[in-house]
Amino acid sequence: MKLLSLSMALAFAIAVSSTAAGADGKAEYDRRAAADLVQLFQWLDRDHDRAVTRIEAEGDVNFMPRFADMDIDRNDSVSSAELARYIEQRHGLRLDEATMAAAPAESSKATPPVR
């Protein structure tokens, strides 16, 4: 009986700690996913107008599947505000304007972000 209650206490402790670790893992995933999307957005924005058109995103297997979900006004362009809204809804993170505007000029000429 004592062994059973000790086992149950240990199982409970493991369940609680793994739940906390899972929450930390989800938060880290959300941060990485949001950072990857911002970097990809900046790389795809070839003309640096703070929007990615359907033509700019065409062929990108990471951005195009999400394009319709991001393009709220259905103008075939995802603005930085639409991207910020998408990230907030999907990943629970708010992006500020400084984060969205911090695109290094060379990034559009380099290779695409690594996944």
N, C-alpha and C positions, 0 to 999 in steps of 0.2 A: 504494500500500500504506500509506504513511504517512497519507494523507488518510483512508483507510478506518479505521485504528485511531484517529485523532483523532475521526472521526465516531462511532465506537462508544463512545469515552470520553465524548464530549459527550452521547450518547443515554443512557448509563448514569447520568451526573450528573443529567440532567433526570428520569429515572425515579426515582432515589433522592430527589431534592428534592420531586417531586410526590407520592411516597408519604408523605413526612413532612408535606407540606402537607395531604394527604388525611386523615391521622391527626389533625392539628390541627383540620381542618374537622369531622371526626366528633365530636371531643371538644366542640367549640363547639356543634354541633347537639345533642348529648346534654344539655349544660348548659341550652340554651335550651328544649328539649323538656321537661325536668324542671321548670324554672321555670314554664313555661306550664301544665303539669299541676297544679302546686301552686296557682298562682293561680286556675285554673279550679275546682279542688276547693274552695278557700276561697270563691269566688263562689257556687258551687252549694249550699254548706252553709248554707242559709237560716236554720236554727234554731241554728246555731253549736254543734252537739253533736259536732263533729269526725268526722262521718260524712256521706256523701252517699247518700241512699236512691234507689232506682230512680225514685220519683216526683219527687224533687228534680232528678234528672238527665234525666228524660224530655224528649225533644225537642232535647237538646243534641247536635249532630252531631259534636262533638269528643270528648265524654266517653262517650256511650252505646255506641258501637262497641267500646270497651275495657272496658265495665262488667263483663261476664262474666269477662274475664281477671283483673280486679282483685278481684272478690268471691269470695275463696277459700272462705269458709265457706257460701256460697250462702244468705245470709240477706237478700238484696235490699238490702244496704247495704254501701258501701265505706267502711271505717274509714280513719283516717289511717295506721294501721300497714299496712293492705293496700295503700294507695297507695304508701307508702314501699317496700314489698316489690316492687311492680310496677315502680317507677322503678329500683330497684337491679337487677332482672332485665333490664329492657329497655334501660336506659341506663348501667348500671354505676356509678351514683352513689348514695351513702348519704345519706339525709336524717336530720337529728337532730330531736328533738322541738321544739326552739326554732324550726326552720324551719317545721314543720307548724303550730305554734301561733301564728305571727306573722301572723294574719289581721287586717287593719285592720277595725274595726267598720263603717266606711262602705262597704267594698268590696262588701258584699252588696246594698247599695241602689243602687249605681252600675250602669253598663252592663257587660255581660259583657266579659271580657278580649279584646283585639283579637288576631286571628290574622293 
